[in-house]
Each structure stands twice: as structure tokens, then as C-alpha cells.
């Protein structure tokens, strides 16, 4: 009997945690030295990943009792234009090399997406190890990560603010409250459950510190997560829900002027920091960050808030999806005057064409319809592009998590 015929796909449970971890470490080349750098031991990883196997949908191919290929889907939620969506967070993707080129991962991804659809997770996010690979499977880039470097003499000058900054432990409830307040008003952001927070902190070393900005009513309006090493102020993340909190947090960073030579950090939203600084000659590097794909078009559109208009808008188009039959074919999108959309299968043929990758990045606001049309990613007439431009909100997604 061939090896392929012996393989069986089934759920990966807590009893398989050591095999799950071994496969992850092999595929992503995580060494003992890497673990020691952040103060981890092998058993720490096993404990950290136990909640994953308890709460996530983890599928694998087994050769007898040996786990040889796997994928995990975390049960998460994201905010999309002020609506809360159930999101399947895809991670833990890997196959031992001796079992590659057998179509194992393709079948795992198809089954994982089918399970997401059944759980009403109409969108999926992932951090790509290969953008071309996941594009071929229907995912597309939807967010960026901007790395910046500001010299000490370029730091913004102090601004008077009515609130106060306090340094707190990273387990502080106020830190979670600040993030929740931020996420509910931020397009694309994750609403972090315990599993999401666990993943967010997973690879951070013990010297990470949090500083929260409290407004004059003692509400946490933002925070900065940072560490200081070799005269560099490193920012893991900084969030704020208003300009007051942003100024207060930069006041706090500026208070370290005598201790540091520069500030290095990350921004996850469409916010070029240089424009906000008096000395704008700073270094900023932009790179693609997370990808997403619509899992179930009808379900996704039923929640999606288009911009209202005084008339009904209609678009009939052919949708291409490389994996999912229920997203493949010709559809009619009907947008009612109040902004509610619905999708039905269409009988007539259409000259308009778009794939699931392009539709995802367009509806999430990462790229505009007009731009996507210009580069040949949407095939339709100018009237449809004008309609889509008017119907879709203009805001790029923020996403600072990692899983």
C-alpha cells in the first residue's frame, strides 16, 4: 500500500500537542536558542499552545498515529466598518517535507474553510509565510506594518494634556479596557478574547513595559508597549483613541530623552508618522502585514455596511474563487438605499469579472475600486466603478495582532 493511501485527515486534539509543537518548530525552524532568547523552555511552549488545541479547530493528516501535516483555525472576531464579524484566524500551517507535493495542504485548507463557513466565520485572516502561495488560495493583502525610526532630537515637543500617564503591568485590566475601547472604533481591528491576548504576548520577553494614558475622567484612552535596550526606546505597539492620548503618550516617550538616542517602533494603520513631526526627515519602512479572504460571500455581504444612497444600486458580476464552489459563479449584488447589501446567484451572463482576492481587499478598504480597475484586477465599465467608489467606505484596516 502506498504512503498516500495510508494517510487519514482528522481532528488534532490536546493529546497530540507534542506532535503539533514538533511540526511547528520544524516547519518554522524555531530552535532552542530562539526559545531561550525570550526566556522560553520547551514545556512553556507546550503549555502556551494547550488552549489552542482546546479552543481552535485544528485539522491534520496522520500517517498511522504520526501527525504529518496540519492547520489551525482560531475563533476570533474583527471589526469591519463598525460591524463585528466572526473571523477564522488561520495559523499553524505546515507539512513535513517528505509528505509534500501530495496535495495535503490544499485539502486541509478546503476543509478548514468549509468548517469556517459552518461556524459563520465569513472572513479569514492570516499572517503569510508566502504571499504568492496564499494569493493562489484566495487570500489577499489587507493591512500594512510601518516600521519607523526617530532620532532623539526629532521627538515631538511636549504638549499640555489634561490626563496622566501611568506605567502598569502588561496583565493590567485597564490595558485590556483601553484596547477594547480602541478596537470598537477602529476598522479592521481584532476584538481580543483570551486566546488572542495569549497569542499577542506569546513571543514577548519579560522586559516589556506598558504605559497607559488616562484622561481626566480616569478612562484609559491609549497605551504604549515598549522596552529600552542599548539606548533605544523600542515600541511594540501604541494605540490611542484621540489626539489628546496620542500627545500624552509621546510626552511620556519624550521624557526618556536623556536615556535614549532614538525611538524605533511599528505602526499598523494608514498613518505616516513623519507628517505629524516638526522634523519630518525620519526613516519609515512599509511592508505588507496580514492577508484576508472572504469565506462565504453571501454571509459576508449580509453584514456589510455599504454607504447609504437615495437609490438602489445593482451590480451583476462573475466571481472567481480558486477553492470554494459556493463563491464561484455569477452573482447579483443589490445595495438598498439604507446601505444594506444582499447577494443572489444570477442566471444571466455578465461582462463584469472579479476574483475573491480582489473583492476582499476592495471591500475591506485596503485598495480602492478605481485603482483595482486601473491595474486590471476588476473587469467592468466605468459606471460600476463609480458606483463602487461611492458605496464603499474609505478607510484602510488596522491590525496589530500576530498569531
PLY file of the C-alpha trace (Angstrom):
ply
format ascii 1.0
element vertex 403
property float x
property float y
property float z
element edge 402
property int vertex1
property int vertex2
end_header
0.00 0.00 0.00
1.33 3.47 -0.91
2.04 6.05 1.78
-0.69 8.32 0.34
-3.40 5.68 0.81
-2.46 5.26 4.48
-2.96 8.94 5.32
-6.12 9.98 7.14
-7.42 13.50 7.82
-8.81 14.03 11.31
-9.04 16.49 14.17
-5.88 17.27 16.14
-6.55 17.27 19.88
-4.73 18.09 23.11
-3.27 14.58 23.21
-1.33 15.46 20.04
0.19 18.64 21.47
3.80 17.44 21.42
3.49 16.37 17.79
1.73 19.66 16.92
4.58 21.61 18.51
7.30 19.49 16.86
5.79 20.02 13.42
5.52 23.80 14.01
9.11 24.03 15.22
10.40 22.04 12.26
8.49 23.98 9.60
9.28 27.41 11.05
12.79 26.46 12.15
12.35 27.54 15.78
15.49 26.49 17.62
16.19 26.03 21.32
18.34 29.17 21.08
15.34 31.14 19.74
13.29 29.98 22.73
15.98 30.84 25.24
16.26 34.40 23.83
12.74 35.13 25.02
13.06 33.08 28.21
11.09 30.05 26.99
11.62 26.39 27.58
10.07 23.60 25.51
7.46 22.90 28.19
6.45 26.58 28.16
5.51 26.33 24.51
3.53 23.17 25.16
1.58 24.94 27.94
1.04 28.03 25.80
-0.33 26.01 22.89
-2.67 23.86 25.00
-5.50 26.46 24.80
-5.12 26.45 21.02
-5.85 22.76 20.75
-8.71 23.10 23.23
-10.43 26.09 21.59
-9.34 26.12 17.95
-10.33 23.95 15.01
-7.11 22.05 14.31
-7.04 19.58 11.43
-4.25 17.26 10.42
-3.18 14.41 8.20
-1.96 11.36 10.09
0.27 8.58 8.85
-0.90 5.97 11.32
-0.54 7.89 14.60
2.10 10.28 13.28
0.93 13.85 12.60
2.49 14.89 9.27
0.51 17.95 8.11
-1.67 20.44 9.99
-3.61 23.68 10.00
-5.30 25.55 12.87
-8.21 28.00 12.81
-8.65 30.28 15.82
-12.14 31.54 16.75
-11.69 35.32 16.58
-13.76 38.44 15.93
-12.83 41.55 13.93
-14.44 44.93 13.42
-15.22 45.83 9.81
-16.64 49.34 9.36
-18.25 49.27 12.83
-19.71 45.78 12.43
-18.46 42.75 14.39
-17.59 39.76 12.20
-16.76 36.21 13.23
-13.28 35.58 11.83
-11.31 32.37 11.32
-7.66 33.05 12.12
-5.59 30.64 10.06
-2.23 29.58 11.53
-0.04 26.59 12.39
0.18 25.66 8.70
2.83 23.07 7.98
3.74 19.73 6.38
6.84 17.62 6.88
8.88 17.80 3.64
8.76 14.06 2.96
4.95 14.37 2.70
4.91 17.44 0.45
3.60 17.61 -3.14
0.71 15.27 -2.36
-1.99 17.94 -2.14
-2.33 17.51 1.62
-2.36 21.23 2.49
-4.79 22.04 -0.32
-7.29 19.55 1.10
-6.72 20.77 4.67
-7.37 24.39 3.63
-10.55 23.43 1.77
-11.84 21.55 4.82
-10.82 24.34 7.20
-12.71 26.89 5.07
-15.75 24.62 4.91
-15.69 24.38 8.72
-15.37 28.19 8.97
-18.45 28.59 6.81
-20.41 26.21 9.05
-19.37 28.27 12.09
-20.50 31.53 10.38
-16.89 32.78 10.15
-17.43 34.63 6.88
-13.89 36.03 6.74
-10.44 34.59 7.45
-7.20 36.39 8.37
-3.65 35.03 8.30
-0.03 36.12 8.54
1.58 34.83 5.31
4.87 32.98 5.17
4.45 33.20 1.37
2.22 35.88 -0.16
2.14 34.19 -3.62
1.09 30.86 -2.08
-1.84 32.31 -0.16
-2.89 34.51 -3.08
-3.26 31.33 -5.12
-5.55 30.02 -2.38
-7.76 33.14 -2.34
-6.23 35.39 0.33
-5.10 38.95 -0.35
-3.13 41.67 1.47
-5.36 43.88 3.61
-3.00 45.62 6.04
0.50 47.06 6.33
3.13 47.36 9.01
5.19 50.56 9.04
8.49 50.47 10.90
9.79 53.89 11.92
12.99 55.29 13.39
13.05 58.70 15.11
16.23 60.26 16.49
16.09 61.77 19.97
16.35 65.34 18.63
13.36 64.69 16.32
10.94 63.73 19.09
7.81 65.89 19.21
7.83 68.68 21.76
5.69 68.36 24.86
2.04 69.35 24.60
-0.13 70.16 27.59
-2.76 67.46 28.13
-5.33 67.15 30.93
-4.69 63.45 31.61
-1.88 61.40 33.17
0.43 58.55 32.21
0.96 55.53 34.46
3.27 52.59 33.97
1.40 49.33 34.63
1.94 45.60 34.42
1.09 44.18 30.99
-1.59 42.00 32.67
-3.47 45.15 33.77
-7.24 45.11 33.16
-7.00 48.79 32.23
-4.71 47.90 29.35
-7.33 45.47 28.03
-10.03 48.09 28.52
-8.01 50.65 26.57
-7.55 48.22 23.71
-11.23 47.24 23.67
-12.30 50.90 23.50
-9.84 51.41 20.66
-10.84 48.25 18.75
-14.56 49.02 18.79
-13.95 52.26 16.93
-11.17 51.02 14.62
-11.82 49.40 11.25
-10.11 46.02 10.81
-9.04 45.57 14.44
-9.41 42.33 16.37
-11.65 42.08 19.40
-9.25 40.14 21.59
-10.55 37.17 23.57
-8.28 35.31 26.00
-6.83 33.22 23.18
-6.00 36.35 21.15
-4.31 38.04 24.12
-2.31 34.85 24.77
-1.05 34.85 21.17
-0.37 38.60 21.29
2.05 38.21 24.20
3.44 34.80 23.23
6.92 35.74 21.98
7.50 38.82 24.13
10.33 38.81 26.62
9.91 39.69 30.28
11.26 43.25 29.96
8.20 44.58 28.11
6.54 47.52 29.92
3.14 49.17 29.44
2.29 52.84 29.96
-1.38 53.88 29.87
-2.74 57.34 29.17
-5.72 58.14 31.43
-7.95 61.08 30.56
-9.16 63.48 33.26
-12.09 61.14 33.98
-9.63 58.27 34.64
-10.63 56.41 31.48
-7.78 54.62 29.68
-7.60 56.28 26.25
-4.45 54.60 24.95
-1.19 52.86 25.74
2.34 52.27 24.58
4.06 48.88 24.97
7.83 49.24 24.98
11.26 48.17 26.18
14.56 50.02 26.36
17.85 48.43 25.30
21.20 49.93 24.24
19.81 53.48 24.42
16.96 52.63 22.04
13.29 53.02 23.00
11.58 50.10 21.23
7.81 50.35 20.71
5.96 47.07 20.24
2.65 48.86 19.77
0.98 52.17 20.53
-2.76 52.83 20.37
-4.86 55.88 21.18
-8.48 56.83 20.63
-7.96 60.58 20.27
-5.31 63.23 19.68
-5.07 64.02 23.39
-3.99 60.45 24.17
-1.52 60.45 21.27
0.11 63.62 22.58
0.19 62.28 26.14
1.94 59.08 25.04
4.57 60.98 23.02
5.11 63.26 26.05
5.93 60.10 28.01
8.34 58.86 25.33
9.98 62.29 25.20
10.54 62.14 28.96
13.17 59.45 28.21
15.22 61.94 26.13
18.30 61.76 28.39
18.26 57.93 28.37
17.90 57.18 24.67
19.41 58.05 21.29
16.40 57.08 19.16
12.92 55.55 19.11
12.16 52.53 16.93
8.66 51.18 16.57
5.79 49.91 14.48
2.60 51.48 13.15
-0.21 49.28 11.86
-2.55 51.88 10.39
-2.51 54.25 7.45
-0.77 56.95 9.45
2.53 58.30 8.16
4.21 59.44 11.38
6.54 61.82 9.52
3.72 64.26 8.72
2.94 64.67 12.42
6.51 65.60 13.40
8.09 69.04 13.15
11.26 67.39 11.84
9.70 65.00 9.32
13.00 63.67 7.98
12.66 60.27 9.64
13.09 56.74 8.39
9.89 54.81 7.66
9.70 51.36 6.05
6.38 49.92 4.89
5.73 46.20 4.35
2.63 44.07 3.78
1.41 42.53 7.02
-1.80 40.50 7.20
-3.91 38.87 4.48
-7.61 38.03 4.45
-10.15 36.23 2.31
-13.94 36.20 2.23
-15.06 32.70 3.20
-18.76 32.99 2.39
-19.74 35.85 0.06
-23.48 35.83 0.83
-22.94 35.75 4.57
-20.23 38.44 4.45
-22.35 40.83 2.36
-25.41 40.33 4.58
-23.50 42.08 7.41
-21.51 44.54 5.33
-22.39 48.24 5.76
-22.33 49.99 2.40
-22.69 53.77 2.37
-26.35 54.86 2.11
-27.70 56.48 -1.04
-31.07 57.77 -2.25
-31.44 54.91 -4.73
-30.87 51.18 -5.04
-27.59 50.10 -6.68
-27.11 46.83 -8.57
-24.03 45.02 -9.86
-24.03 41.67 -11.64
-20.59 40.07 -11.86
-18.76 36.78 -12.24
-16.70 35.82 -9.20
-13.67 33.52 -9.35
-12.61 31.56 -6.26
-9.75 29.04 -6.54
-11.03 26.83 -3.70
-14.69 27.36 -2.83
-17.55 26.36 -5.14
-20.12 28.44 -3.24
-18.18 31.62 -4.09
-17.73 30.65 -7.75
-20.14 31.81 -10.46
-22.23 34.81 -11.43
-23.91 36.87 -8.72
-26.05 39.97 -8.41
-25.20 42.38 -5.61
-28.13 44.58 -4.63
-27.41 47.52 -2.32
-30.53 49.02 -0.78
-30.77 52.79 -0.19
-30.05 52.43 3.55
-26.76 50.62 2.76
-27.76 47.02 3.36
-26.48 44.61 0.73
-27.60 41.20 -0.45
-26.17 38.75 -2.96
-28.07 36.21 -5.04
-26.94 33.88 -7.79
-27.67 35.29 -11.23
-28.93 33.41 -14.27
-27.76 35.93 -16.87
-24.18 36.21 -18.05
-22.07 39.19 -17.05
-19.16 41.02 -18.64
-18.03 42.14 -15.15
-15.46 39.89 -13.52
-13.53 39.90 -10.24
-11.77 37.28 -8.11
-12.23 36.64 -4.39
-8.82 38.13 -3.57
-9.62 41.46 -5.22
-13.15 41.58 -3.81
-11.77 41.02 -0.29
-9.14 43.77 -0.40
-11.64 46.16 -2.03
-14.45 45.60 0.50
-12.00 45.88 3.40
-10.84 49.23 2.04
-7.16 48.38 1.56
-7.31 49.24 -2.16
-9.92 51.39 -3.89
-12.13 50.15 -6.77
-10.75 52.76 -9.18
-7.14 51.66 -8.54
-8.01 47.95 -8.82
-9.77 48.64 -12.11
-6.77 50.55 -13.48
-4.39 47.68 -12.77
-6.75 45.13 -14.35
-7.96 43.41 -11.20
-11.62 44.31 -11.90
-13.21 43.96 -15.32
-16.29 46.21 -15.59
-17.49 49.51 -17.02
-16.80 52.98 -15.59
-20.33 53.34 -14.21
-19.84 50.29 -11.97
-16.53 51.64 -10.69
-18.17 54.98 -9.87
-20.93 53.15 -8.02
-18.44 51.05 -6.02
-16.37 54.12 -5.17
-19.49 55.79 -3.77
-20.69 52.65 -1.94
-17.52 51.56 -0.09
-16.17 53.46 2.92
-12.69 54.98 2.60
-10.65 53.59 5.47
-7.73 51.16 5.45
-7.71 48.33 8.01
-5.69 48.43 11.24
-4.36 45.08 12.51
-1.59 44.80 15.10
-2.06 41.19 16.23
0.03 38.17 15.35
-0.93 34.52 15.54
0 1
1 2
2 3
3 4
4 5
5 6
6 7
7 8
8 9
9 10
10 11
11 12
12 13
13 14
14 15
15 16
16 17
17 18
18 19
19 20
20 21
21 22
22 23
23 24
24 25
25 26
26 27
27 28
28 29
29 30
30 31
31 32
32 33
33 34
34 35
35 36
36 37
37 38
38 39
39 40
40 41
41 42
42 43
43 44
44 45
45 46
46 47
47 48
48 49
49 50
50 51
51 52
52 53
53 54
54 55
55 56
56 57
57 58
58 59
59 60
60 61
61 62
62 63
63 64
64 65
65 66
66 67
67 68
68 69
69 70
70 71
71 72
72 73
73 74
74 75
75 76
76 77
77 78
78 79
79 80
80 81
81 82
82 83
83 84
84 85
85 86
86 87
87 88
88 89
89 90
90 91
91 92
92 93
93 94
94 95
95 96
96 97
97 98
98 99
99 100
100 101
101 102
102 103
103 104
104 105
105 106
106 107
107 108
108 109
109 110
110 111
111 112
112 113
113 114
114 115
115 116
116 117
117 118
118 119
119 120
120 121
121 122
122 123
123 124
124 125
125 126
126 127
127 128
128 129
129 130
130 131
131 132
132 133
133 134
134 135
135 136
136 137
137 138
138 139
139 140
140 141
141 142
142 143
143 144
144 145
145 146
146 147
147 148
148 149
149 150
150 151
151 152
152 153
153 154
154 155
155 156
156 157
157 158
158 159
159 160
160 161
161 162
162 163
163 164
164 165
165 166
166 167
167 168
168 169
169 170
170 171
171 172
172 173
173 174
174 175
175 176
176 177
177 178
178 179
179 180
180 181
181 182
182 183
183 184
184 185
185 186
186 187
187 188
188 189
189 190
190 191
191 192
192 193
193 194
194 195
195 196
196 197
197 198
198 199
199 200
200 201
201 202
202 203
203 204
204 205
205 206
206 207
207 208
208 209
209 210
210 211
211 212
212 213
213 214
214 215
215 216
216 217
217 218
218 219
219 220
220 221
221 222
222 223
223 224
224 225
225 226
226 227
227 228
228 229
229 230
230 231
231 232
232 233
233 234
234 235
235 236
236 237
237 238
238 239
239 240
240 241
241 242
242 243
243 244
244 245
245 246
246 247
247 248
248 249
249 250
250 251
251 252
252 253
253 254
254 255
255 256
256 257
257 258
258 259
259 260
260 261
261 262
262 263
263 264
264 265
265 266
266 267
267 268
268 269
269 270
270 271
271 272
272 273
273 274
274 275
275 276
276 277
277 278
278 279
279 280
280 281
281 282
282 283
283 284
284 285
285 286
286 287
287 288
288 289
289 290
290 291
291 292
292 293
293 294
294 295
295 296
296 297
297 298
298 299
299 300
300 301
301 302
302 303
303 304
304 305
305 306
306 307
307 308
308 309
309 310
310 311
311 312
312 313
313 314
314 315
315 316
316 317
317 318
318 319
319 320
320 321
321 322
322 323
323 324
324 325
325 326
326 327
327 328
328 329
329 330
330 331
331 332
332 333
333 334
334 335
335 336
336 337
337 338
338 339
339 340
340 341
341 342
342 343
343 344
344 345
345 346
346 347
347 348
348 349
349 350
350 351
351 352
352 353
353 354
354 355
355 356
356 357
357 358
358 359
359 360
360 361
361 362
362 363
363 364
364 365
365 366
366 367
367 368
368 369
369 370
370 371
371 372
372 373
373 374
374 375
375 376
376 377
377 378
378 379
379 380
380 381
381 382
382 383
383 384
384 385
385 386
386 387
387 388
388 389
389 390
390 391
391 392
392 393
393 394
394 395
395 396
396 397
397 398
398 399
399 400
400 401
401 402
